[in-house]
Amino acid sequence: MNKLILLFLFFFCSNIGAQDSLPLAKKEKIVFTEKDVVVDSDFVALKPFAKNFKKKYIDEAFIYEFKTPEKNAWDRFKEWLANFFKNIFKFTDSKSAVNFVDILLRTIAILIVLAVIYMIVKSIMNKEGQWVFGKNSDRKIINYDEIEKNLHKVDFEKLIQKSLESGENRLTIRYYYLWLLKKMSENHLIEWDVEKTNSDYLYEIKDEAQKEDFAYLSYLYNNIWYGEFELDEATFAKARNAFEKSIKKINNG
C-alpha cells in the first residue's frame, strides 16, 4: 500500500515539472496598413422618392389612429329624425330607427323625382307648338306663349282651323276666347292688356247685355281650358256656338 502511494506521488510531481518546463508562446502584434483596407469603388445610384408618394399611404390600411368623423347638418338632421321616430314607433335600438329614416328619405326623394318627371312630361304634352300670324305680320312663325303679347296681329281664324283639324278642341276654345278679347278691344269695349284678368275686363264693359255675355263666355273658357275633365263633343259644340255668336254680334256693332 505504501508503495502505491509513493508511485502516485512520483508521477504527480513529474507531471508538474513537465508543465513548468514548457516554453511560453510569444504573442505577435498584427499591424494593418491602408493597403490592407479594401475600398468599395462600385457606383451607388441614389433612388429618389416618387412625387406625391405619400398619397399611396392614405388608405385605411395605413391609418393607425381612427378619428370619429364630425357630423354635418345633414347627419344631425337624420339623427334627430331617427330619435323622433324611435320614440313614436318604439324601435328597440337606434340602428333600426336610422334604417327606417334612410328608407323614408329615399322614398321621398323618389317621389319628388317622379313628380318632377310628371310635370315635365305634362308640360311637353300640353305644349302647343308654333303658329302663324296673319297677313300683316308677314306670316312670321312664333311660339304659342307669344300669341297673347301679339294679340292684334294674330289670325285666329287660321289658328282655330288648324286646332280643329288636329282635334284639339280645348285649345280651340282658348283661341275663341282670345279672338273675343281681340274683337272687344278693336271695338273699344275693353282696353286689352296681357296682365288683366276676366274680372278686369268685366268691370270695363258698360253695356249690361254684353257684360252678361262676356261673363258666361268667361265661365265656359275657365271650365274648359283649366278643367281636368274630358271635353265631349256636345259641350264643345255648345261653347263654340256661343263664342261665334258673340263675336259675330260684336262685328256687326
DAGI-V330256 format. One record per residue. RES is the residue in three letters. PHI is phi in whole degrees, -180 to 180 (none if undefined). Layout:
# DAGI-V330256
res = (RES,RES)
phi = (PHI,PHI)
This chain:
# DAGI-V330256
res = (MET,ASN,LYS,LEU,ILE,LEU,LEU,PHE,LEU,PHE,PHE,PHE,CYS,SER,ASN,ILE,GLY,ALA,GLN,ASP,SER,LEU,PRO,LEU,ALA,LYS,LYS,GLU,LYS,ILE,VAL,PHE,THR,GLU,LYS,ASP,VAL,VAL,VAL,ASP,SER,ASP,PHE,VAL,ALA,LEU,LYS,PRO,PHE,ALA,LYS,ASN,PHE,LYS,LYS,LYS,TYR,ILE,ASP,GLU,ALA,PHE,ILE,TYR,GLU,PHE,LYS,THR,PRO,GLU,LYS,ASN,ALA,TRP,ASP,ARG,PHE,LYS,GLU,TRP,LEU,ALA,ASN,PHE,PHE,LYS,ASN,ILE,PHE,LYS,PHE,THR,ASP,SER,LYS,SER,ALA,VAL,ASN,PHE,VAL,ASP,ILE,LEU,LEU,ARG,THR,ILE,ALA,ILE,LEU,ILE,VAL,LEU,ALA,VAL,ILE,TYR,MET,ILE,VAL,LYS,SER,ILE,MET,ASN,LYS,GLU,GLY,GLN,TRP,VAL,PHE,GLY,LYS,ASN,SER,ASP,ARG,LYS,ILE,ILE,ASN,TYR,ASP,GLU,ILE,GLU,LYS,ASN,LEU,HIS,LYS,VAL,ASP,PHE,GLU,LYS,LEU,ILE,GLN,LYS,SER,LEU,GLU,SER,GLY,GLU,ASN,ARG,LEU,THR,ILE,ARG,TYR,TYR,TYR,LEU,TRP,LEU,LEU,LYS,LYS,MET,SER,GLU,ASN,HIS,LEU,ILE,GLU,TRP,ASP,VAL,GLU,LYS,THR,ASN,SER,ASP,TYR,LEU,TYR,GLU,ILE,LYS,ASP,GLU,ALA,GLN,LYS,GLU,ASP,PHE,ALA,TYR,LEU,SER,TYR,LEU,TYR,ASN,ASN,ILE,TRP,TYR,GLY,GLU,PHE,GLU,LEU,ASP,GLU,ALA,THR,PHE,ALA,LYS,ALA,ARG,ASN,ALA,PHE,GLU,LYS,SER,ILE,LYS,LYS,ILE,ASN,ASN,GLY)
phi = (none,-65,-66,-66,-65,-66,-63,-64,-66,-66,-68,-65,-70,-66,-67,-67,-67,-66,-67,-71,-86,-70,-72,-74,-73,-89,-83,-94,-91,-93,-115,-101,-115,-63,-68,-78,-89,-89,-97,-81,-100,-67,-80,-110,-86,-77,-104,-76,-73,-68,-67,58,-65,-67,-66,-72,-116,-107,-68,-61,-66,-103,-97,-103,-123,-92,-113,-69,-63,-72,-84,-91,-63,-66,-65,-67,-66,-64,-65,-64,-62,-61,-66,-64,-73,-64,-73,-77,-95,57,-65,-73,-144,-69,-63,-64,-67,-65,-62,-63,-64,-60,-65,-63,-67,-64,-63,-63,-62,-64,-64,-64,-62,-64,-65,-65,-62,-62,-65,-66,-63,-64,-64,-68,-66,-88,-66,-107,74,-119,-133,-111,-74,-78,-65,-70,-103,60,55,-74,-91,-129,-79,-57,-63,-89,-62,-64,-71,-119,-54,-78,-102,-84,-92,-70,-62,-70,-64,-65,-62,-66,-68,-68,-66,-89,76,-93,-67,-64,-67,-60,-64,-64,-65,-62,-65,-66,-64,-61,-62,-62,-66,-66,-70,-65,-97,61,-83,-141,-106,-72,-151,-63,-88,-79,-109,-60,-65,-63,-67,-62,-69,-79,-73,-91,-71,-67,-66,-66,-64,-67,-63,-66,-62,-68,-67,-65,-63,-61,-62,-62,-72,-79,-74,-96,-73,-98,-86,-78,-87,-83,-65,-66,-65,-64,-63,-64,-67,-62,-63,-65,-67,-63,-64,-69,-64,-63,-65,-68,-64,-80,79)
